Amino acid sequence: MPNESLFEWRDVLFQYVGFLSSFWMLGAIGFRYGILRAGLTAPGGRGSPLAGAVRRSAAGAARIGLLGVGLGVVSLVEGLLERAESKHLTLGEAFSAGGATSLAQVVLLGALLVAFVLALRSVSIGWPIAAASGVAFALRSLLAGRLAGMVNPLHVLGASLWLGTLFVMVVSGLAQMLRPSVPAVDREPAVAEMVHRFSIVGLGGAALLGITGVITAWTHLNPLSALWTTPYGYALMGKLFVVAIVLGLGAWNWRRVGPSLGTEGGALKIRRSATMELGFAAVVLLLTAILVSLPSPKLPVH
């Protein structure tokens, strides 16, 4: 008899899509409120090239948020199709079976869609709506009364605030700051301030990620020997190894690249090192998608 696969790659793919959705939506919000605060555009005022780069950065963040909403819709539809297939239901019945959580998911994705479109058009109310809807989307499991199930959503929220915000900063923020139209005398101090502000957001997100990760591991690794005797444990160790690399790169950026910020070439150096950090973060996401698709270790039944 052939061995059954421990997981389906289709499940891993759509777990990955769901993670990217949260990373891009919440990362856009984290970038807007954690990094693009007042103070970046002081030199030259609102009409300066630096101010234009900041506005384009905000618009780019809104576009990334919209991509996240699109992936959220894909994840929602896939979840409904999987529920309908496994329980022999119609799509309508599968949606109803999801109760308040499914309804909240649809409503909040709609709100986020509208919010990011408004933000893209520079309508002031867009970002506040996105922030409120994004947090509610991340914590929507509360509607089902599953307090015990809040650890994973908080885990994803922490990762999104750390790595999602970093992604948006690199792809939108630093890319706009490194345009030739922005003078180096304005760009370098602005990038240094952006990275400083990100460090605060990133540390907060990483702390939440670490706390919830320990809780999750403690819950699933029962007994502890499952860490080195089960596929779940192997995948977790692989994830922790790559997370350690990401943390190491972050520390390198802080200790080695950080002192060059504010000087000529500092912005380019931080973009290169942060891009490498994001490459390993993508591997962490893949390992996490595999991890949640694996059966959790369980104590033997006597």
N, C-alpha and C positions, 0 to 999 in steps of 0.2 A: 504493500500500500504506500503511495507516495506521501511524503511529509507535507502537511498543510503549512502554507505560509503564515507567519506570525502576524502579518499585517498586509493590507492592500495598498499598493502604490497610489491608487486613486484616492484613498482616504488621506494619505500623506500629502498629496497634491492639494487637496481642498483644505486641509488643515493649514498648509503653507499660505494658501490664498487668504484664508481668514486672518492669519497673523499679519500678513502684509496690509490687509485692509485696516486693521487697528493701528498698525505702526504708522501708516501714511496719514490717516485721519487725525490721530492723537499727536503724532509728530508735528503736523502742520500747526495744530493748536498750541503745542508746547513751544514751537519756534516763534509764533506770533506773540505770545504773552510772556515767554521766558527770555527771549532774545531781542525781538524788535520792540523794545520799550523806548521811552523818551531818552534822548541823549546821544543817539548815534548820528544825528544829522545837524549837530550844532554848527560845524564849520560851513559857512556859506549860506545857511538857511534853507528854506524849502525849495528854492530854485536851483540848488547846487547839483552837480553830478552825483555827489554822495547821496543826497536826498532822493534823487531819481533811482539810484541803485537800491535803496531801502524800499521804495514803493514797488519796484519790480520784484524784489525778494518776497514781499508780502503777497503779490499776485502769484508768484511761482508757488508759494506755500499753499495758496488756495487751490491751484491746479492739482497739486499733489494730493490735497484733501479730497478733491473730486474724484481722482483716480482711486483713492481708498474707498469712497462711497460705491463706485462701480464694482470693485472687488467684493465689497460687502453684499451687494445685490447678488453677485454670482454665488457667494458662500451661502446666502439665505436660500436661494433656489435649489442649490445642490443639497442642502440639509432637508428641504421639503421633499425633494425627489427620493432621497435615501430613506426617509421616514415612511413615505408612501409605499416604496418598494418593499421594505422590510416588514411592514404591517398590513400590506395589501389594502391600502387606502387610496382614495382619490387625492388630488392635490389640495382640494378644499378641506377634506377631512383631516389631512396631515397638518394643514395650517391650524385648524381648530384644535387639534390635539396638542399643539404647542402652547395653547392658552394665552395668558397675558404677555408672556415673554416673546412669543412670535409677533403678536400685535405691536408690542413696544419696539421690536426690531424694525418693523416696517415703518412705523411712524417716525422713529428717530433717524432712520436712513433718509426718509423724505425731508425731515427738518435739516439734516446735515447737507443734503443736496442743495436746498434753497439757501442755506447759510453760506456755503462756500461760493455759490454763484453770486450772491450779494457781496461777499468779501472780494471776489474777483473784479466786481464792478465798483469797488471802493465805497460801497454803502456801509455806513458806520455800524449799523446794527448787525451786520453779517457775522463778524467775529464773535461777539458775545453770544449769539444764538448757537454758533458752532461750538463754543466752549461748553455751554450748558448741555447741549445735545450730545456732545462727544463723551463727557463724563457720564451722563445718564446711559448712553449706549454701552460704555465699558462696564457699568454696574447694573445692567438690566436684570441680572439674575435675582436681584432683591425682590423683583415683582413676583417671583415664584415662591418667595419666602424661604429660599435656600441659603441661609446664612453660612451653613457649613460649606456651601459650594462657592463662596466668595473668594477663596484663596487663589484659584486659577485666574479669574478675571483681574484680581489685583496684581497678580504676577505679570499678566499681559500688559496691564496699565503701566507698571513700573518699567518694563522693557520698552514700551512705546515711548515713554517720556525720556528714557535714556537714548536708545539707539534710533528710535523714530525721529526724535528731534535732531539728533546728529545727522541723520540722512538728509533731512530737509535743509539743515544749515549748510551742508556740503553742496547739495544739488542746486539749491536755490540761492541761499545767502552768499556763500563764498564765490559761487560762479558769477553772480552779479557784481560783487565787490572787485573781482579780478578783471573786469572789462577794462579795455584801454581808456575808456572815457572817464574813468574815476582816477583822479590824480593820486599817486602813491602817498603824498603827504597827508591826504585825507583817508585813503584806504587802509593803510597799515594800522593807525590807531583805532579805526572803527572795527577792523577784524579782531584786533586784540581785545576790544571790549566785548564783541560777540562771543569769542571763545571763553572769556571770563564768565559771562552770563550763562553760557551753556554749561560750564563746569558746575554751577549751582543746581541747574535743572538735572543734569546728568547724575550727579551724586545722589540727589533725592530719589530719582528713578531707580538707580542701581541699588540703593539701600532697600527700597520697597521690593525690588526683584529678589535680592538676597534673602530677606526675611521670609517672604512667601515661598521661595524655593526650598528653604530649610524645612518649612512646615509641610510642604508637599512631599518632600523626600521622606520625612519622618512618618508621614501617613502611609505612604505606599511601600516603603522598604520594611516590611514586617514579615519575617525577622530581618535584622540588619544584614545578615549573610546574603540576602537577595541581591545586594549591591554587586557582589562578585560571583554570583551563581545563576543569575537569570538574564535573559535578553534585555529586560527592562533596566536592570542594573548596569549592564554593559553600555547601553545607549546613554544612560544618565552619566556614567563616568566619561564617555566620549564628549558629551555636551559640556560637562564641567571642565574638561581639559581645554576645549576651544574657548569657553568663557574666560578661563584663566589667561589665554593668549590675548583676548580682547581687552581684558583689564590691564594686562601688561603693556599693550600698545597705548592704552589711555594714560597709564603712568609715564610711559616714554614721552608722549606728547606733552604732558605737564612738566616733566623735569628737564627734558632736552630741547624740545621744540618751543615750549612756552616762553623761555627767556628771549627767543628771537622775535617774538611778536611785538609789533610796534616799530620794527626796523625794516629796512628794505629787504624784500624777499621773504619776510616772515609769513605773510598770508599764503604764498605758494607752498611753503614747507608744511604748514598745518593742513592744507587741503590734501597734499599727497599722503601724509601720515594718517589723516582721518579717513581717507578713501581706503587705505589698507585695513584699517580697523573695521570699516563697514563690510569689507570682503569676508573677513572672518565672522562677522555678525550674521551674514547670510548663511554661513555654514551652521551657526548656532540655531538659526531658525529651522533649517532642514532637520537637524538632529532633534529639535523639540517637536517638530511635526511627526517624526518617526516615534518619538517617545510616547506621545499621547495616543498614538495608534496601536501601541503594544498593550497586551494584557497586563494589568497590574499584578505584581507578586502577591500571593495570598498564602496564609498559613494553611497547612494541610488539615483536612477535616478528619477527625478521629471518630 
